[in-house]
C-alpha cells in the first residue's frame, strides 16, 4: 500500500471541510462538528495504544521526541498564531489572522503526513489506523482554516486554497519521510506528540463544555471505534 495515496485522501478532507464553509452547507457543518468528539476519542486511542508502545520500543530518546512534538504544535498554534481554535469562526477577524492560522496549522498538517508514512514503515495496520486518525480531524481542520480566512475578509477561493495548502503539507510530510532519515527514525515519536496535542488540547476543549450525552457517547465511541477497526484490520492486513 502506498502512503502517498492515503495522504492524498486525507488532504481531500481539508478541501471538503473548506467547501462546507464557503458553500454554507449548514447540515454538513453540523455533521463535521459532531465528528470532533468521535475523532478525539479515536486519535487518543491510536496514540496511546497503537503508537506510543511502538515508539517506546524502537526509538532512541522516544519520550523527548514525543514532548517536542507536543510543544511544537502549541508553539505554532497558540504562541505564534494570533487567533486559533478548531471549528467554524463566526467573528470578524483581521486578514493577518488567516495567514497566521494557516502558518500555525501547516506544521501540524505536515506531521499528519509524517505520521501516516511513519506508521506504514512499522506496519500496514498502524499506517491505516493513523490515516484514519488524521482523516477524522481533517474535515474540522478544513472548516477552521476556511472560516478564519473568510472572517478575515478574504475570498471563498482563497479559503479553499488555504485548505489545499494544508492538504499539500500533509502530502509533503509523507514524501519527505520516505527520503529523510531523521524523519523516518524519529517522525513517529514526534507525530505521537502532535496527535496527542491535537486530540487532547485542540479537539477536546471544543466540546467538553457542552452538556448532554451526545458528545460523551461520540467521544467514548471514538475510542471504541479504534478497537473495532484494529480488530477488523487484524484479519485483513499484515500486523
Buried (B, 14 or more C-beta within 10 A) or exposed (E): EEBBEBBBBBBBBBBBBBBBBBEEBEEBBEEBBBBBBBBBBBBBBBBBBBBBEBBEEEBEEBBBBBBBBBEBBBEBBBEEBBBBBBBBBEEEBEEEBBBBBBBBBBBBBBBBBBBBBBBBBBBBBBBBBBBBBBBBBBBBBBBBBBBBBBBBEBEBEBBBBBBBBBBBBBBBBBBBBBEEEEBBBBBBBBBBBBBBBBBBBBBBEBBEEEEEEEBBBBBBBBBBBBEEBBEEBEEEBEE
